[in-house]
Structures are given as C-alpha cells and as structure tokens.
Amino acid sequence: MPDRNDRVKENVPGAYYVDSSCIDCDVCRDTAPENFCRSDVNNYSFVYKQPLTEEEKVACEEAALCCPVEAIGNDGAIGNDGEEQ
C-alpha cells in the first residue's frame, strides 16, 4: 500500500504520488507517460504532472493498479488545476 508520508520529493503536488518503495520498473512510465517520469539521479519514478483530462486520470489509475510494489497512491488531494482529483 502506498505511503503518503513517504512520497519521493520530485512529485508535484496533487492527488497522485509515488512513494520510496518504487523499484524503477517502468510500468507507470509506459502506462501514463504524460504524468510519470524517471529520476535518473535516484532511480525511481515520480509524478511530474497531475492528470488533467479523464484519459490521463484513467491512465494514472491503471498505472497504480499495475504497479508491482504498490508505490503509486491517490489520496484525493487538490490538483494543480484546483479541482479535486
């Protein structure tokens, strides 16, 4: 289960986040490339853009469901667009 208190520092504010249990498997980056990218320095993924469209939200949910270590969370926080995610 993702730990909202253990988010990696690169995540942008909002509902979706990656925690430090990420194993850099590339699943989220393949599933939702508009929202996840890799930290080359730290060898893990992070949310660089919160989803703004329904398509992006669906992709982020799929990435969270497919994450083999459950490192992706959605805590329903307010996104960059000011709307609840």
C-alpha positions as CSV (number, residue, x, y, z in Angstrom):
1,M,0.0,0.0,0.0
2,P,1.4,3.4,-0.9
3,D,2.6,5.6,2.0
4,R,1.6,9.3,1.6
5,N,4.1,10.2,4.3
6,D,6.9,8.6,2.3
7,R,6.4,10.4,-1.1
8,V,9.5,11.0,-3.2
9,K,10.5,14.6,-3.2
10,E,10.1,15.1,-7.0
11,N,6.3,14.5,-7.0
12,V,4.3,17.6,-8.0
13,P,1.5,18.5,-5.5
14,G,-1.8,16.8,-6.1
15,A,-3.7,13.6,-5.7
16,Y,-1.2,11.2,-7.3
17,Y,2.2,10.4,-5.9
18,V,5.0,7.8,-5.9
19,D,6.5,6.7,-2.6
20,S,10.0,5.5,-1.9
21,S,9.2,1.8,-2.4
22,C,9.4,2.4,-6.2
23,I,11.7,-0.2,-7.9
24,D,12.1,1.7,-11.1
25,C,10.3,-1.0,-13.2
26,D,9.0,1.5,-15.9
27,V,5.3,0.3,-15.7
28,C,3.9,3.7,-14.7
29,R,6.1,5.5,-17.3
30,D,4.8,3.1,-20.0
31,T,1.2,3.3,-18.9
32,A,0.9,7.0,-18.2
33,P,3.9,8.7,-19.9
34,E,2.2,12.1,-19.7
35,N,2.2,12.0,-15.9
36,F,5.2,9.9,-14.7
37,C,8.9,10.2,-15.5
38,R,12.1,8.9,-14.1
39,S,14.6,10.4,-11.7
40,D,17.9,9.4,-13.3
41,V,19.7,10.5,-10.1
42,N,17.6,8.5,-7.7
43,N,16.5,5.6,-10.0
44,Y,12.8,5.8,-9.4
45,S,9.6,7.2,-11.0
46,F,7.7,10.2,-9.8
47,V,4.6,12.2,-10.8
48,Y,5.8,15.2,-12.9
49,K,2.3,16.3,-14.0
50,Q,-1.0,15.6,-12.3
51,P,-3.7,14.3,-14.6
52,L,-5.9,17.0,-16.2
53,T,-8.0,15.0,-18.5
54,E,-10.2,12.0,-18.0
55,E,-7.9,10.0,-20.2
56,E,-4.9,10.9,-18.1
57,K,-6.8,10.0,-14.9
58,V,-7.7,6.6,-16.3
59,A,-4.0,6.1,-17.3
60,C,-2.8,7.1,-13.8
61,E,-5.3,4.7,-12.1
62,E,-4.2,1.9,-14.4
63,A,-0.5,2.6,-13.5
64,A,-1.4,2.5,-9.8
65,L,-3.2,-0.8,-10.3
66,C,-0.3,-2.3,-12.3
67,C,2.5,-1.2,-10.0
68,P,4.1,-4.4,-8.8
69,V,5.1,-2.9,-5.4
70,E,2.0,-0.6,-4.9
71,A,4.2,2.5,-4.8
72,I,1.6,4.8,-6.5
73,G,-1.0,6.5,-4.4
74,N,-4.0,8.7,-5.0
75,D,-5.1,10.5,-1.8
76,G,-7.7,12.7,-3.5
77,A,-5.7,15.9,-2.9
78,I,-6.4,19.0,-4.8
79,G,-4.5,19.0,-8.1
80,N,-2.7,21.7,-10.0
81,D,-5.9,22.7,-11.7
82,G,-7.6,23.5,-8.4
83,E,-10.0,20.6,-8.7
84,E,-10.2,17.5,-6.5
85,Q,-8.6,14.6,-8.3
